[in-house]
Amino acid sequence: MKNRIFITIGLCLLSIWFMSAQQNQLTGPEAKNRKPWENPRESSIVMVKNHNHKPLTGPKAKNLKLWEDKCERIAVVYEQRKIITGPKAKNTRPEHDDYWASMESSSEIIQ
């Protein structure tokens, strides 16, 4: 009987030790001094719904099934802007038409 209790306690402690060893979250000064440009995160995909129809109200809205929704779903991927250097960066001005073209902000729409 004592052996089973010791084995159970040992397995519980071992499982707690394994669970705590799996955490890789930065804390303390390492998290404070982290440089985001050294290991950038991947760009995330944002799903956007395009509601082209009149919104339903009343009993129709209450009884509407989610899979019967007629909204168009669009996936938008945002990425970082390209850093402009040199004469192109020096000469870009917002009041000129080439400002947004030179910024080359890349947001793609995936369908």
C-alpha positions in Angstrom: 0.0 0.0 0.0 2.8 2.4 0.8 4.5 1.7 -2.5 1.5 2.7 -4.4 1.2 6.0 -2.5 4.9 6.8 -3.1 4.6 5.9 -6.8 1.5 8.1 -7.2 3.2 11.0 -5.4 6.3 10.5 -7.5 4.4 10.5 -10.8 2.5 13.6 -9.7 5.7 15.5 -8.9 7.3 14.2 -12.2 4.3 15.4 -14.2 4.4 18.8 -12.5 8.1 19.1 -13.3 7.5 18.2 -17.0 4.7 20.8 -17.3 6.8 23.6 -15.8 9.8 22.7 -18.0 7.7 23.3 -21.2 7.2 27.1 -20.6 9.4 29.2 -22.9 7.9 32.5 -22.2 10.3 35.4 -21.6 10.1 37.2 -18.3 12.1 39.8 -16.4 15.0 41.7 -18.1 15.1 39.3 -21.1 11.5 40.3 -22.0 12.2 44.0 -21.3 15.3 44.1 -23.5 14.0 41.9 -26.3 14.8 43.2 -29.8 11.7 42.6 -32.0 13.7 43.0 -35.2 16.0 40.1 -34.4 13.2 37.5 -34.4 10.2 39.1 -36.1 6.8 37.4 -35.8 5.1 36.1 -38.9 2.4 38.2 -40.4 -1.0 37.3 -39.4 -4.0 36.7 -41.6 -7.1 38.8 -40.7 -10.5 37.5 -41.9 -12.8 40.4 -42.9 -16.5 39.9 -43.6 -18.1 42.0 -46.4 -21.8 42.6 -45.5 -23.4 43.5 -48.8 -27.0 42.7 -47.7 -29.4 44.5 -45.4 -29.0 43.3 -41.8 -31.7 40.9 -40.6 -33.8 41.7 -37.6 -36.5 40.0 -35.6 -37.3 36.3 -35.9 -35.3 35.9 -39.1 -32.2 36.9 -37.3 -33.0 34.7 -34.4 -33.5 31.6 -36.5 -30.6 32.2 -38.9 -28.0 29.5 -38.9 -24.4 30.5 -38.9 -23.5 28.4 -41.9 -26.3 30.0 -44.0 -24.6 33.5 -43.7 -24.4 35.1 -47.1 -21.4 37.4 -46.2 -18.3 37.4 -48.3 -15.2 36.5 -46.4 -11.9 38.2 -47.4 -8.5 37.3 -46.1 -6.1 40.2 -45.6 -2.4 39.8 -44.9 -0.5 42.7 -43.5 3.3 42.8 -43.8 5.9 45.3 -42.7 6.6 48.2 -44.9 9.8 48.2 -46.9 12.3 50.7 -45.4 13.3 53.3 -48.0 16.8 54.6 -47.9 19.0 56.8 -50.1 17.7 59.6 -52.4 14.3 58.0 -52.7 13.7 58.4 -49.0 15.0 61.9 -49.0 12.8 63.1 -51.9 9.5 61.5 -50.9 6.9 63.9 -49.8 3.3 63.3 -48.8 1.9 66.0 -51.0 3.3 64.4 -54.1 1.5 61.6 -55.9 4.5 59.2 -55.6 4.5 59.1 -51.8 2.4 56.0 -51.3 3.9 54.3 -54.3 7.4 54.8 -52.9 6.3 53.6 -49.4 5.4 50.2 -50.9 3.2 49.2 -48.1 2.4 45.6 -48.8 -1.1 44.5 -47.9 -2.4 41.6 -49.9 -5.9 40.4 -50.4 -6.2 36.6 -50.7 -9.4 35.1 -52.1 
